[in-house]
Amino acid sequence: MKSIQAEYNEASKAISIKKDAKIEDWVSVCRRFNDDVSRICDVTDIEDYTGLFECFDDENNKSFYLVKEDKALRRMKRRHFYDNLGLA
């Protein structure tokens, strides 16, 4: 899955791609942040990206990434959702 660093204004909910950001592999980004990532919202207005995630480093500094989620990730999230409900 591909990802790119983003800027997110929490007050206005405005999302934009960070200037000079490069496309990165999402798995590598997760490893860099020790899997301390969480999904904030769906993204519909930026082509090729489906979700906005916030990532926290060791000092608890926040970074935002736009991610193009693939079918495997969506299936995994759905499976965990059903597991948490006790339906799986």
PyMOL commands that set and color helices and strands:
alter all, ss='L'
color gray80, all
select helices_A, chain A and resi 26-32+71-85
alter helices_A, ss='H'
color red, helices_A
select strands_A, chain A and resi 2-9+14-17+24-25+37-42+51-56+62-67
alter strands_A, ss='S'
color yellow, strands_A
deselect
rebuild
show_as cartoon
